[in-house]
Amino acid sequence: MMEDIDPPRRHGQLREEAADWFAIMRNPEEAEPRRKEFEAWLARGALHRAAYNRIAEAYSIGKRLKDPPEEDTVTSYGESRDDIRQSEPRPKAKKRVVFLLALLGTVALVAHWASGSPREEPKHPSLAMGSAPGTSDRSVLKLATAIGEIRSFRLDDGSVVALDTNSLVLVDFDDMRRTLRLLRGRARFTVAHEDRPFAVHAGRGRVIARGTIFDVNLLPDNHVVVRLIRGAVDVATEIPEPGPAQPALRLSPGQQVELLNEPVLLVHDIVEAKPDDRAWPEGLKEYANARLGDVFADANRYADIPLVGETADIDDIRVSGVFRITDSARLARNVGDLRGLAVISRPKSISLARRCPVPQQGNCRPPS
């Protein structure tokens, strides 16, 4: 018996379909009316069933904040996008199912991504990488992404830096140390094991890691949030001299700390990180009873055309599920189907409304 006889899909397309179905089936209001459609999608073949199972397994792992193996994370954020630069080829990652790799790895992800399966091209080109001003006999590498782009870069030591939209990192390696500075945005660092210390500076914060995975987010107010995914890091606030040295904080996996932009010694609270934003390098975010206005705000960080509510009451509608926030048009369609809303596409906005306007304005997709 033959299965999966439909025309071949992009790997990314099947992953997206599986992620969408997973989000739909987790919502009680949406699951039952669309169950037959979902079962028909599953019945199309083994790849579809495997894709959905990978998403479900990844979600379960992520909820428990398990530590993903470093090698798999590297493959997910780099080799599969063909975005990694400046290093010699590395061996294929071990084929293990992990949260960060598997959340979008829906078509036997580990095997496909480890072999470099195709993925969507970013909608904006990366900013150029090169030497930063003020360098001497060695160059400082600049890693940057444009608005709407998420991209990963492999460094000379084998470490990988994944950058969120509109982010900038300077990289300065020498024989004694590995020093990076986050100047804008958010980055995930997957650190290669070696003797040289690996330090990330952002705002007044300093993070020291040796073989680990962690996020650093530089907020608009110059506050810094450090989130540990795997391993251990020491986090400290850099106090201008002659102030007292800031004792370092040791984070455990699943913990995060916020460093304030204050030139004084502060006591920082280590808290458990929510799992909703762990898959940001893949453009996914989980919401639980979230306002649509907040979902729109997250999506608009990546959008050329903003996603808005046609009327003020739309922003207060609540949604739950895992959504791809890097594709506003797709997000609008999914939310429209989920909540029975019309989607109005105009040249300068994508709006959600209770119904299509009369007279017709733009291209309106009526409520389902």
Contacts in CASP RR format, 6 or more apart in sequence:
PFRMAT RR
TARGET T0000
AUTHOR 0000-0000-0000
METHOD contacts of the structure
MODEL  1
MMEDIDPPRRHGQLREEAADWFAIMRNPEEAEPRRKEFEAWLARGALHRA
AYNRIAEAYSIGKRLKDPPEEDTVTSYGESRDDIRQSEPRPKAKKRVVFL
LALLGTVALVAHWASGSPREEPKHPSLAMGSAPGTSDRSVLKLATAIGEI
RSFRLDDGSVVALDTNSLVLVDFDDMRRTLRLLRGRARFTVAHEDRPFAV
HAGRGRVIARGTIFDVNLLPDNHVVVRLIRGAVDVATEIPEPGPAQPALR
LSPGQQVELLNEPVLLVHDIVEAKPDDRAWPEGLKEYANARLGDVFADAN
RYADIPLVGETADIDDIRVSGVFRITDSARLARNVGDLRGLAVISRPKSI
SLARRCPVPQQGNCRPPS
3 44 0 8 1.000
3 45 0 8 1.000
3 46 0 8 1.000
3 47 0 8 1.000
4 44 0 8 1.000
4 45 0 8 1.000
4 46 0 8 1.000
4 47 0 8 1.000
4 48 0 8 1.000
6 44 0 8 1.000
10 118 0 8 1.000
10 120 0 8 1.000
11 107 0 8 1.000
11 112 0 8 1.000
11 117 0 8 1.000
11 118 0 8 1.000
11 119 0 8 1.000
12 104 0 8 1.000
12 107 0 8 1.000
12 118 0 8 1.000
12 119 0 8 1.000
12 120 0 8 1.000
14 47 0 8 1.000
14 48 0 8 1.000
14 51 0 8 1.000
14 106 0 8 1.000
14 107 0 8 1.000
15 51 0 8 1.000
15 104 0 8 1.000
15 105 0 8 1.000
15 106 0 8 1.000
15 107 0 8 1.000
15 109 0 8 1.000
16 324 0 8 1.000
16 330 0 8 1.000
17 41 0 8 1.000
17 48 0 8 1.000
17 51 0 8 1.000
18 48 0 8 1.000
18 51 0 8 1.000
18 52 0 8 1.000
18 54 0 8 1.000
18 55 0 8 1.000
18 106 0 8 1.000
19 55 0 8 1.000
19 103 0 8 1.000
19 104 0 8 1.000
19 106 0 8 1.000
19 284 0 8 1.000
19 322 0 8 1.000
19 324 0 8 1.000
20 324 0 8 1.000
20 334 0 8 1.000
21 38 0 8 1.000
21 41 0 8 1.000
21 52 0 8 1.000
22 52 0 8 1.000
22 55 0 8 1.000
22 56 0 8 1.000
22 59 0 8 1.000
22 322 0 8 1.000
23 321 0 8 1.000
23 322 0 8 1.000
23 323 0 8 1.000
23 334 0 8 1.000
23 338 0 8 1.000
24 30 0 8 1.000
24 31 0 8 1.000
24 34 0 8 1.000
24 38 0 8 1.000
24 334 0 8 1.000
24 337 0 8 1.000
24 338 0 8 1.000
25 31 0 8 1.000
25 34 0 8 1.000
25 35 0 8 1.000
25 38 0 8 1.000
26 320 0 8 1.000
26 321 0 8 1.000
26 322 0 8 1.000
27 320 0 8 1.000
27 321 0 8 1.000
27 338 0 8 1.000
29 338 0 8 1.000
30 337 0 8 1.000
30 338 0 8 1.000
31 38 0 8 1.000
41 48 0 8 1.000
42 48 0 8 1.000
42 49 0 8 1.000
42 52 0 8 1.000
47 107 0 8 1.000
47 108 0 8 1.000
50 106 0 8 1.000
50 107 0 8 1.000
50 108 0 8 1.000
51 105 0 8 1.000
51 106 0 8 1.000
51 107 0 8 1.000
52 106 0 8 1.000
54 97 0 8 1.000
54 102 0 8 1.000
54 105 0 8 1.000
54 106 0 8 1.000
54 107 0 8 1.000
54 108 0 8 1.000
54 109 0 8 1.000
55 102 0 8 1.000
55 103 0 8 1.000
55 104 0 8 1.000
55 105 0 8 1.000
55 106 0 8 1.000
57 97 0 8 1.000
57 102 0 8 1.000
58 97 0 8 1.000
58 98 0 8 1.000
58 99 0 8 1.000
58 101 0 8 1.000
58 102 0 8 1.000
58 103 0 8 1.000
58 105 0 8 1.000
59 103 0 8 1.000
59 322 0 8 1.000
61 97 0 8 1.000
61 98 0 8 1.000
61 99 0 8 1.000
61 102 0 8 1.000
62 99 0 8 1.000
62 103 0 8 1.000
62 275 0 8 1.000
62 278 0 8 1.000
63 275 0 8 1.000
65 253 0 8 1.000
65 254 0 8 1.000
65 272 0 8 1.000
65 273 0 8 1.000
65 275 0 8 1.000
66 98 0 8 1.000
66 99 0 8 1.000
67 213 0 8 1.000
67 229 0 8 1.000
67 230 0 8 1.000
67 231 0 8 1.000
67 253 0 8 1.000
68 98 0 8 1.000
68 99 0 8 1.000
68 100 0 8 1.000
68 101 0 8 1.000
68 213 0 8 1.000
68 229 0 8 1.000
68 230 0 8 1.000
69 93 0 8 1.000
69 94 0 8 1.000
69 96 0 8 1.000
69 98 0 8 1.000
69 230 0 8 1.000
70 190 0 8 1.000
70 191 0 8 1.000
70 211 0 8 1.000
70 212 0 8 1.000
70 213 0 8 1.000
70 230 0 8 1.000
71 93 0 8 1.000
71 94 0 8 1.000
72 93 0 8 1.000
72 94 0 8 1.000
72 96 0 8 1.000
72 98 0 8 1.000
72 100 0 8 1.000
72 101 0 8 1.000
72 110 0 8 1.000
72 114 0 8 1.000
73 98 0 8 1.000
73 100 0 8 1.000
73 101 0 8 1.000
73 160 0 8 1.000
73 190 0 8 1.000
73 213 0 8 1.000
73 229 0 8 1.000
74 90 0 8 1.000
74 93 0 8 1.000
74 154 0 8 1.000
74 158 0 8 1.000
74 160 0 8 1.000
74 190 0 8 1.000
75 92 0 8 1.000
75 93 0 8 1.000
75 101 0 8 1.000
75 110 0 8 1.000
75 113 0 8 1.000
75 114 0 8 1.000
75 116 0 8 1.000
76 100 0 8 1.000
76 101 0 8 1.000
76 104 0 8 1.000
76 105 0 8 1.000
76 109 0 8 1.000
76 113 0 8 1.000
76 281 0 8 1.000
76 282 0 8 1.000
77 100 0 8 1.000
77 152 0 8 1.000
77 160 0 8 1.000
77 162 0 8 1.000
77 188 0 8 1.000
77 190 0 8 1.000
77 281 0 8 1.000
78 84 0 8 1.000
78 152 0 8 1.000
78 154 0 8 1.000
78 160 0 8 1.000
78 162 0 8 1.000
79 113 0 8 1.000
79 114 0 8 1.000
79 116 0 8 1.000
80 112 0 8 1.000
80 113 0 8 1.000
80 116 0 8 1.000
80 117 0 8 1.000
80 118 0 8 1.000
80 119 0 8 1.000
81 119 0 8 1.000
81 151 0 8 1.000
81 152 0 8 1.000
82 116 0 8 1.000
82 119 0 8 1.000
83 122 0 8 1.000
83 126 0 8 1.000
83 151 0 8 1.000
83 152 0 8 1.000
83 153 0 8 1.000
84 152 0 8 1.000
84 153 0 8 1.000
84 154 0 8 1.000
84 160 0 8 1.000
85 129 0 8 1.000
85 153 0 8 1.000
85 154 0 8 1.000
86 141 0 8 1.000
86 153 0 8 1.000
86 154 0 8 1.000
86 155 0 8 1.000
86 156 0 8 1.000
87 154 0 8 1.000
87 155 0 8 1.000
87 156 0 8 1.000
87 158 0 8 1.000
90 154 0 8 1.000
90 158 0 8 1.000
92 114 0 8 1.000
92 115 0 8 1.000
93 110 0 8 1.000
93 113 0 8 1.000
93 114 0 8 1.000
95 110 0 8 1.000
95 111 0 8 1.000
95 114 0 8 1.000
96 110 0 8 1.000
97 109 0 8 1.000
97 110 0 8 1.000
98 110 0 8 1.000
99 278 0 8 1.000
99 279 0 8 1.000
100 229 0 8 1.000
100 278 0 8 1.000
100 279 0 8 1.000
100 281 0 8 1.000
100 282 0 8 1.000
101 109 0 8 1.000
101 110 0 8 1.000
101 113 0 8 1.000
102 109 0 8 1.000
102 110 0 8 1.000
103 278 0 8 1.000
103 279 0 8 1.000
103 282 0 8 1.000
103 284 0 8 1.000
104 279 0 8 1.000
104 282 0 8 1.000
104 284 0 8 1.000
105 112 0 8 1.000
105 113 0 8 1.000
122 145 0 8 1.000
122 146 0 8 1.000
122 148 0 8 1.000
122 149 0 8 1.000
122 150 0 8 1.000
122 151 0 8 1.000
123 148 0 8 1.000
123 149 0 8 1.000
123 304 0 8 1.000
124 145 0 8 1.000
124 146 0 8 1.000
124 147 0 8 1.000
124 148 0 8 1.000
124 149 0 8 1.000
125 146 0 8 1.000
125 149 0 8 1.000
126 144 0 8 1.000
126 145 0 8 1.000
126 146 0 8 1.000
126 149 0 8 1.000
126 151 0 8 1.000
127 142 0 8 1.000
127 144 0 8 1.000
127 145 0 8 1.000
127 146 0 8 1.000
127 168 0 8 1.000
128 142 0 8 1.000
128 144 0 8 1.000
129 141 0 8 1.000
129 142 0 8 1.000
129 143 0 8 1.000
129 144 0 8 1.000
129 153 0 8 1.000
130 139 0 8 1.000
130 141 0 8 1.000
130 142 0 8 1.000
131 139 0 8 1.000
131 140 0 8 1.000
131 141 0 8 1.000
131 142 0 8 1.000
132 139 0 8 1.000
132 140 0 8 1.000
132 141 0 8 1.000
132 142 0 8 1.000
132 170 0 8 1.000
134 140 0 8 1.000
138 172 0 8 1.000
138 173 0 8 1.000
138 174 0 8 1.000
140 170 0 8 1.000
140 171 0 8 1.000
140 172 0 8 1.000
141 155 0 8 1.000
141 170 0 8 1.000
141 171 0 8 1.000
141 172 0 8 1.000
142 168 0 8 1.000
142 169 0 8 1.000
142 170 0 8 1.000
142 171 0 8 1.000
143 153 0 8 1.000
143 161 0 8 1.000
143 163 0 8 1.000
143 168 0 8 1.000
143 169 0 8 1.000
143 170 0 8 1.000
143 171 0 8 1.000
144 163 0 8 1.000
144 167 0 8 1.000
144 168 0 8 1.000
144 169 0 8 1.000
145 151 0 8 1.000
145 163 0 8 1.000
145 164 0 8 1.000
145 165 0 8 1.000
145 166 0 8 1.000
145 167 0 8 1.000
145 168 0 8 1.000
146 165 0 8 1.000
146 166 0 8 1.000
147 165 0 8 1.000
147 166 0 8 1.000
147 301 0 8 1.000
147 302 0 8 1.000
148 165 0 8 1.000
148 166 0 8 1.000
148 301 0 8 1.000
148 302 0 8 1.000
148 303 0 8 1.000
148 304 0 8 1.000
148 326 0 8 1.000
149 163 0 8 1.000
149 165 0 8 1.000
149 166 0 8 1.000
150 162 0 8 1.000
150 163 0 8 1.000
150 164 0 8 1.000
150 165 0 8 1.000
150 280 0 8 1.000
150 281 0 8 1.000
150 282 0 8 1.000
150 283 0 8 1.000
150 302 0 8 1.000
150 326 0 8 1.000
151 162 0 8 1.000
151 163 0 8 1.000
152 160 0 8 1.000
152 161 0 8 1.000
152 162 0 8 1.000
152 163 0 8 1.000
152 281 0 8 1.000
153 160 0 8 1.000
153 161 0 8 1.000
153 162 0 8 1.000
153 163 0 8 1.000
154 160 0 8 1.000
155 161 0 8 1.000
155 171 0 8 1.000
155 173 0 8 1.000
155 192 0 8 1.000
156 173 0 8 1.000
157 173 0 8 1.000
157 178 0 8 1.000
157 192 0 8 1.000
157 194 0 8 1.000
157 196 0 8 1.000
158 192 0 8 1.000
159 178 0 8 1.000
159 189 0 8 1.000
159 190 0 8 1.000
159 191 0 8 1.000
159 192 0 8 1.000
159 198 0 8 1.000
160 189 0 8 1.000
160 190 0 8 1.000
161 169 0 8 1.000
161 171 0 8 1.000
161 180 0 8 1.000
161 187 0 8 1.000
161 188 0 8 1.000
161 189 0 8 1.000
161 190 0 8 1.000
162 187 0 8 1.000
162 188 0 8 1.000
162 190 0 8 1.000
162 281 0 8 1.000
163 169 0 8 1.000
163 185 0 8 1.000
163 186 0 8 1.000
163 187 0 8 1.000
164 185 0 8 1.000
164 186 0 8 1.000
164 187 0 8 1.000
164 280 0 8 1.000
164 281 0 8 1.000
165 185 0 8 1.000
165 301 0 8 1.000
165 302 0 8 1.000
166 184 0 8 1.000
166 185 0 8 1.000
166 301 0 8 1.000
167 182 0 8 1.000
167 184 0 8 1.000
167 185 0 8 1.000
167 186 0 8 1.000
167 187 0 8 1.000
168 182 0 8 1.000
168 183 0 8 1.000
168 184 0 8 1.000
168 185 0 8 1.000
169 180 0 8 1.000
169 181 0 8 1.000
169 182 0 8 1.000
169 183 0 8 1.000
169 187 0 8 1.000
170 180 0 8 1.000
170 181 0 8 1.000
170 183 0 8 1.000
171 179 0 8 1.000
171 180 0 8 1.000
172 179 0 8 1.000
172 180 0 8 1.000
172 181 0 8 1.000
173 179 0 8 1.000
173 196 0 8 1.000
175 196 0 8 1.000
176 196 0 8 1.000
177 196 0 8 1.000
177 197 0 8 1.000
177 199 0 8 1.000
178 196 0 8 1.000
178 197 0 8 1.000
178 198 0 8 1.000
178 199 0 8 1.000
179 199 0 8 1.000
179 201 0 8 1.000
180 189 0 8 1.000
180 198 0 8 1.000
180 199 0 8 1.000
180 200 0 8 1.000
180 201 0 8 1.000
181 200 0 8 1.000
181 201 0 8 1.000
181 202 0 8 1.000
182 200 0 8 1.000
182 201 0 8 1.000
182 202 0 8 1.000
182 203 0 8 1.000
182 216 0 8 1.000
182 218 0 8 1.000
183 202 0 8 1.000
183 218 0 8 1.000
184 218 0 8 1.000
185 217 0 8 1.000
185 218 0 8 1.000
186 215 0 8 1.000
186 216 0 8 1.000
186 217 0 8 1.000
186 218 0 8 1.000
186 280 0 8 1.000
187 200 0 8 1.000
187 215 0 8 1.000
187 216 0 8 1.000
188 213 0 8 1.000
188 214 0 8 1.000
188 215 0 8 1.000
188 229 0 8 1.000
188 280 0 8 1.000
188 281 0 8 1.000
189 198 0 8 1.000
189 200 0 8 1.000
189 209 0 8 1.000
189 212 0 8 1.000
189 213 0 8 1.000
189 214 0 8 1.000
189 215 0 8 1.000
189 216 0 8 1.000
190 213 0 8 1.000
191 198 0 8 1.000
191 209 0 8 1.000
191 210 0 8 1.000
191 211 0 8 1.000
191 212 0 8 1.000
191 213 0 8 1.000
192 211 0 8 1.000
193 210 0 8 1.000
193 211 0 8 1.000
197 208 0 8 1.000
197 210 0 8 1.000
198 208 0 8 1.000
198 209 0 8 1.000
198 210 0 8 1.000
198 211 0 8 1.000
199 206 0 8 1.000
199 207 0 8 1.000
199 208 0 8 1.000
199 209 0 8 1.000
200 206 0 8 1.000
200 207 0 8 1.000
200 209 0 8 1.000
200 216 0 8 1.000
201 207 0 8 1.000
201 238 0 8 1.000
202 216 0 8 1.000
202 218 0 8 1.000
202 224 0 8 1.000
203 218 0 8 1.000
203 222 0 8 1.000
203 224 0 8 1.000
203 259 0 8 1.000
203 261 0 8 1.000
204 222 0 8 1.000
204 224 0 8 1.000
204 237 0 8 1.000
204 238 0 8 1.000
204 239 0 8 1.000
204 259 0 8 1.000
204 260 0 8 1.000
204 261 0 8 1.000
204 262 0 8 1.000
204 263 0 8 1.000
205 224 0 8 1.000
205 226 0 8 1.000
205 235 0 8 1.000
205 236 0 8 1.000
205 237 0 8 1.000
205 238 0 8 1.000
205 259 0 8 1.000
206 235 0 8 1.000
206 236 0 8 1.000
206 237 0 8 1.000
206 238 0 8 1.000
207 214 0 8 1.000
207 216 0 8 1.000
207 226 0 8 1.000
207 233 0 8 1.000
207 234 0 8 1.000
207 235 0 8 1.000
208 233 0 8 1.000
208 234 0 8 1.000
208 235 0 8 1.000
208 236 0 8 1.000
208 248 0 8 1.000
209 231 0 8 1.000
209 232 0 8 1.000
209 233 0 8 1.000
209 234 0 8 1.000
211 231 0 8 1.000
212 228 0 8 1.000
212 229 0 8 1.000
212 230 0 8 1.000
212 231 0 8 1.000
212 232 0 8 1.000
212 233 0 8 1.000
213 228 0 8 1.000
213 229 0 8 1.000
213 230 0 8 1.000
213 231 0 8 1.000
214 226 0 8 1.000
214 227 0 8 1.000
214 228 0 8 1.000
214 229 0 8 1.000
214 230 0 8 1.000
214 233 0 8 1.000
214 251 0 8 1.000
215 225 0 8 1.000
215 226 0 8 1.000
215 227 0 8 1.000
215 229 0 8 1.000
215 280 0 8 1.000
216 224 0 8 1.000
216 225 0 8 1.000
216 226 0 8 1.000
216 227 0 8 1.000
217 224 0 8 1.000
217 225 0 8 1.000
217 226 0 8 1.000
217 227 0 8 1.000
218 224 0 8 1.000
219 225 0 8 1.000
221 261 0 8 1.000
222 261 0 8 1.000
223 258 0 8 1.000
223 259 0 8 1.000
223 260 0 8 1.000
223 261 0 8 1.000
224 258 0 8 1.000
224 259 0 8 1.000
224 261 0 8 1.000
225 256 0 8 1.000
225 257 0 8 1.000
225 258 0 8 1.000
225 259 0 8 1.000
226 233 0 8 1.000
226 235 0 8 1.000
226 251 0 8 1.000
226 256 0 8 1.000
226 257 0 8 1.000
226 258 0 8 1.000
226 259 0 8 1.000
227 254 0 8 1.000
227 255 0 8 1.000
227 256 0 8 1.000
227 273 0 8 1.000
228 251 0 8 1.000
228 252 0 8 1.000
228 253 0 8 1.000
228 254 0 8 1.000
228 255 0 8 1.000
228 256 0 8 1.000
228 273 0 8 1.000
229 253 0 8 1.000
229 254 0 8 1.000
229 278 0 8 1.000
230 253 0 8 1.000
231 253 0 8 1.000
232 250 0 8 1.000
232 251 0 8 1.000
232 252 0 8 1.000
233 250 0 8 1.000
233 251 0 8 1.000
234 248 0 8 1.000
234 249 0 8 1.000
234 250 0 8 1.000
234 251 0 8 1.000
235 248 0 8 1.000
235 249 0 8 1.000
235 250 0 8 1.000
235 251 0 8 1.000
235 257 0 8 1.000
235 259 0 8 1.000
235 268 0 8 1.000
236 246 0 8 1.000
236 247 0 8 1.000
236 248 0 8 1.000
236 249 0 8 1.000
237 246 0 8 1.000
237 259 0 8 1.000
237 260 0 8 1.000
237 262 0 8 1.000
237 265 0 8 1.000
237 266 0 8 1.000
237 268 0 8 1.000
238 246 0 8 1.000
239 245 0 8 1.000
239 246 0 8 1.000
239 263 0 8 1.000
239 264 0 8 1.000
239 265 0 8 1.000
240 263 0 8 1.000
243 265 0 8 1.000
244 265 0 8 1.000
246 265 0 8 1.000
249 257 0 8 1.000
249 268 0 8 1.000
249 270 0 8 1.000
251 257 0 8 1.000
251 270 0 8 1.000
254 272 0 8 1.000
254 273 0 8 1.000
255 270 0 8 1.000
255 271 0 8 1.000
255 272 0 8 1.000
255 273 0 8 1.000
256 270 0 8 1.000
256 271 0 8 1.000
256 272 0 8 1.000
256 273 0 8 1.000
257 268 0 8 1.000
257 269 0 8 1.000
257 270 0 8 1.000
257 271 0 8 1.000
258 268 0 8 1.000
258 269 0 8 1.000
259 266 0 8 1.000
259 268 0 8 1.000
260 266 0 8 1.000
260 268 0 8 1.000
275 286 0 8 1.000
276 285 0 8 1.000
276 286 0 8 1.000
276 287 0 8 1.000
276 288 0 8 1.000
277 285 0 8 1.000
277 286 0 8 1.000
279 285 0 8 1.000
279 286 0 8 1.000
283 324 0 8 1.000
283 325 0 8 1.000
283 326 0 8 1.000
284 322 0 8 1.000
284 323 0 8 1.000
284 324 0 8 1.000
284 325 0 8 1.000
285 298 0 8 1.000
285 322 0 8 1.000
285 323 0 8 1.000
285 325 0 8 1.000
286 321 0 8 1.000
286 322 0 8 1.000
286 323 0 8 1.000
287 294 0 8 1.000
287 295 0 8 1.000
287 319 0 8 1.000
287 320 0 8 1.000
287 321 0 8 1.000
287 322 0 8 1.000
287 323 0 8 1.000
288 320 0 8 1.000
288 321 0 8 1.000
289 318 0 8 1.000
289 319 0 8 1.000
289 320 0 8 1.000
290 318 0 8 1.000
290 319 0 8 1.000
290 320 0 8 1.000
291 315 0 8 1.000
291 316 0 8 1.000
291 317 0 8 1.000
291 318 0 8 1.000
292 309 0 8 1.000
292 314 0 8 1.000
292 315 0 8 1.000
292 316 0 8 1.000
292 317 0 8 1.000
292 318 0 8 1.000
292 319 0 8 1.000
292 335 0 8 1.000
292 339 0 8 1.000
292 352 0 8 1.000
293 309 0 8 1.000
293 314 0 8 1.000
293 315 0 8 1.000
293 316 0 8 1.000
295 319 0 8 1.000
295 323 0 8 1.000
295 325 0 8 1.000
295 331 0 8 1.000
295 335 0 8 1.000
296 306 0 8 1.000
296 307 0 8 1.000
296 308 0 8 1.000
296 309 0 8 1.000
296 315 0 8 1.000
298 325 0 8 1.000
299 307 0 8 1.000
299 325 0 8 1.000
299 326 0 8 1.000
299 328 0 8 1.000
299 331 0 8 1.000
300 306 0 8 1.000
300 307 0 8 1.000
300 328 0 8 1.000
301 325 0 8 1.000
302 325 0 8 1.000
302 326 0 8 1.000
302 328 0 8 1.000
303 328 0 8 1.000
305 328 0 8 1.000
305 329 0 8 1.000
305 347 0 8 1.000
305 348 0 8 1.000
305 349 0 8 1.000
305 350 0 8 1.000
306 328 0 8 1.000
306 348 0 8 1.000
306 349 0 8 1.000
306 350 0 8 1.000
307 328 0 8 1.000
307 331 0 8 1.000
307 332 0 8 1.000
307 349 0 8 1.000
307 350 0 8 1.000
307 351 0 8 1.000
307 352 0 8 1.000
308 349 0 8 1.000
308 350 0 8 1.000
308 351 0 8 1.000
308 352 0 8 1.000
309 315 0 8 1.000
309 351 0 8 1.000
309 352 0 8 1.000
309 353 0 8 1.000
310 342 0 8 1.000
310 344 0 8 1.000
310 351 0 8 1.000
310 352 0 8 1.000
310 353 0 8 1.000
310 354 0 8 1.000
310 357 0 8 1.000
311 353 0 8 1.000
311 354 0 8 1.000
314 341 0 8 1.000
314 352 0 8 1.000
314 353 0 8 1.000
314 354 0 8 1.000
317 339 0 8 1.000
317 341 0 8 1.000
319 335 0 8 1.000
319 338 0 8 1.000
319 339 0 8 1.000
323 331 0 8 1.000
323 334 0 8 1.000
323 335 0 8 1.000
324 330 0 8 1.000
324 331 0 8 1.000
325 331 0 8 1.000
328 350 0 8 1.000
329 345 0 8 1.000
329 350 0 8 1.000
332 343 0 8 1.000
332 350 0 8 1.000
332 352 0 8 1.000
333 343 0 8 1.000
333 365 0 8 1.000
335 341 0 8 1.000
335 352 0 8 1.000
336 342 0 8 1.000
336 343 0 8 1.000
336 352 0 8 1.000
336 367 0 8 1.000
336 368 0 8 1.000
337 368 0 8 1.000
340 367 0 8 1.000
340 368 0 8 1.000
341 352 0 8 1.000
341 353 0 8 1.000
341 354 0 8 1.000
341 367 0 8 1.000
342 352 0 8 1.000
342 353 0 8 1.000
342 354 0 8 1.000
342 355 0 8 1.000
342 356 0 8 1.000
342 364 0 8 1.000
342 365 0 8 1.000
342 366 0 8 1.000
342 367 0 8 1.000
343 350 0 8 1.000
343 351 0 8 1.000
343 352 0 8 1.000
343 364 0 8 1.000
343 365 0 8 1.000
344 350 0 8 1.000
344 351 0 8 1.000
344 352 0 8 1.000
344 353 0 8 1.000
344 356 0 8 1.000
344 357 0 8 1.000
344 361 0 8 1.000
344 362 0 8 1.000
344 363 0 8 1.000
344 364 0 8 1.000
344 365 0 8 1.000
345 362 0 8 1.000
345 363 0 8 1.000
345 364 0 8 1.000
345 365 0 8 1.000
346 361 0 8 1.000
346 362 0 8 1.000
346 363 0 8 1.000
354 367 0 8 1.000
355 366 0 8 1.000
355 367 0 8 1.000
356 364 0 8 1.000
356 366 0 8 1.000
357 364 0 8 1.000
END
